[in-house]
Amino acid sequence: MIPIPTGVRVWLATGRTDMRCGFTSLALSVQEILKKDPLSGHIFWPHDVEAG
């Protein structure tokens, strides 16, 4: 288990996420869609609802 420090939020993206994108494109999605800073220390977890 990975401990998550106090005050860190975990953001789960439940829409479609193209995992072929690089970190730059995923960070841009965090900025544009969630209006959050991808370097804030919070965890942004892309999740494809159609997976599996």
Kinemage of the C-alpha trace (Angstrom):
@kinemage 1
@onewidth
@group {chain A} dominant
@subgroup {mainchain}
@vectorlist {calphas} color= white
{ca met a 1} P 0.000 0.000 0.000
{ca ile a 2} L 1.260 3.475 -0.885
{ca pro a 3} L 0.630 6.017 1.880
{ca ile a 4} L -0.989 9.280 0.760
{ca pro a 5} L 0.153 12.331 2.733
{ca thr a 6} L -2.398 14.359 4.681
{ca gly a 7} L -4.037 17.059 2.578
{ca val a 8} L -3.459 15.335 -0.762
{ca arg a 9} L -6.595 14.890 -2.855
{ca val a 10} L -7.161 12.088 -5.348
{ca trp a 11} L -9.041 13.161 -8.486
{ca leu a 12} L -10.592 10.329 -10.519
{ca ala a 13} L -11.373 11.110 -14.159
{ca thr a 14} L -14.232 8.811 -15.163
{ca gly a 15} L -14.507 9.866 -18.812
{ca arg a 16} L -12.611 8.445 -21.735
{ca thr a 17} L -8.866 8.980 -21.498
{ca asp a 18} L -6.526 8.172 -24.365
{ca met a 19} L -3.681 6.496 -22.510
{ca arg a 20} L -1.494 6.725 -25.617
{ca cys a 21} L -1.028 10.429 -24.810
{ca gly a 22} L 2.149 11.549 -23.141
{ca phe a 23} L 2.437 13.254 -19.776
{ca thr a 24} L 2.236 16.681 -21.408
{ca ser a 25} L -1.164 15.955 -22.991
{ca leu a 26} L -2.514 14.393 -19.797
{ca ala a 27} L -1.326 17.407 -17.768
{ca leu a 28} L -3.005 19.727 -20.270
{ca ser a 29} L -6.255 17.787 -19.797
{ca val a 30} L -6.008 18.320 -16.032
{ca gln a 31} L -5.534 22.056 -16.595
{ca glu a 32} L -8.311 22.487 -19.157
{ca ile a 33} L -10.984 20.073 -17.903
{ca leu a 34} L -10.514 20.047 -14.136
{ca lys a 35} L -9.108 23.604 -13.902
{ca lys a 36} L -6.419 22.278 -11.550
{ca asp a 37} L -2.624 22.519 -11.453
{ca pro a 38} L -1.105 19.131 -12.425
{ca leu a 39} L 2.015 19.991 -10.400
{ca ser a 40} L 0.066 20.789 -7.214
{ca gly a 41} L 1.008 17.550 -5.446
{ca his a 42} L -2.474 16.071 -5.764
{ca ile a 43} L -3.067 12.758 -7.547
{ca phe a 44} L -4.926 12.770 -10.881
{ca trp a 45} L -5.969 9.272 -11.877
{ca pro a 46} L -7.284 8.693 -15.426
{ca his a 47} L -9.777 5.845 -15.569
{ca asp a 48} L -11.379 4.487 -18.738
{ca val a 49} L -14.926 3.451 -17.861
{ca glu a 50} L -15.041 1.051 -20.817
{ca ala a 51} L -11.933 -0.859 -19.795
{ca gly a 52} L -12.377 -4.512 -19.032
